Amino acid sequence: MSAFVLDASIALKWFLEDETDRSHSLSILASIGNGRRPAVPVLWYYEISSTVLVQVRRQRVRFEQALAFLDLS
C-alpha cells in the first residue's frame, strides 16, 4: 500500500464541482481505494473545514452540502 500526501486543494475540488481541472482531482479520489492511502498533516482538517465554511458564507454551496462533505450531520 503506497502512501502519498493529499493536498487540501485537491480534496476541495471533490466538493466544489465548478472548480477547474476537477478531472485530475477525481482521478486521485478514484485511486484511493485501489491500494493507495493518502497521508495528511494535522492542519489539513482545519484547512478543509475553514474553506468549506467560507464557501457556505459566500453562498457557493448550501450548509447541508457542507455538513455532508464534512460528514458532520
C-alpha positions in Angstrom: 0.0 0.0 0.0 1.7 3.2 -1.1 1.1 6.4 0.8 1.0 9.9 -0.7 0.4 13.4 0.8 -3.0 14.7 -0.1 -3.2 18.4 -0.6 -6.3 20.2 0.7 -6.8 21.9 -2.6 -7.2 18.6 -4.4 -9.7 17.3 -1.8 -11.7 20.5 -2.0 -12.1 20.0 -5.8 -14.1 16.8 -5.0 -16.6 19.0 -3.2 -16.5 22.2 -5.3 -17.9 21.0 -8.6 -17.3 24.2 -10.6 -13.5 24.1 -10.0 -11.2 23.9 -13.0 -9.1 20.8 -13.6 -11.5 18.8 -11.4 -10.9 15.6 -13.5 -7.4 15.3 -12.1 -8.6 15.5 -8.5 -11.4 13.0 -9.2 -8.8 10.6 -10.7 -6.8 10.9 -7.4 -10.0 10.2 -5.4 -10.7 7.1 -7.5 -7.1 5.8 -6.9 -7.5 6.0 -3.1 -9.5 2.7 -2.9 -7.0 0.9 -5.2 -4.2 0.2 -2.8 -3.2 3.9 -2.3 -3.7 5.5 1.0 -3.3 9.3 1.5 -1.5 10.9 4.4 -2.5 14.4 5.5 -0.9 16.8 8.0 -2.8 17.7 11.2 -3.6 21.2 9.8 -5.3 19.6 6.8 -8.6 19.2 8.6 -8.6 22.8 9.7 -7.8 24.0 6.2 -10.7 21.9 4.7 -13.3 22.9 7.3 -12.3 26.6 7.1 -12.5 26.7 3.3 -15.9 24.9 3.3 -17.2 27.4 5.8 -16.1 30.3 3.6 -17.9 28.7 0.6 -21.1 28.4 2.7 -20.8 32.1 3.7 -20.3 33.1 0.1 -23.4 31.1 -0.7 -21.4 29.0 -3.2 -22.6 25.8 -1.5 -25.5 25.1 0.8 -25.0 24.4 4.5 -26.4 20.9 4.1 -23.8 20.1 1.4 -21.1 21.3 3.7 -22.3 19.1 6.5 -22.5 16.1 4.2 -19.0 16.7 2.8 -17.5 17.1 6.3 -19.7 14.2 7.5 -20.9 16.2 10.4 -24.6 15.5 10.0 
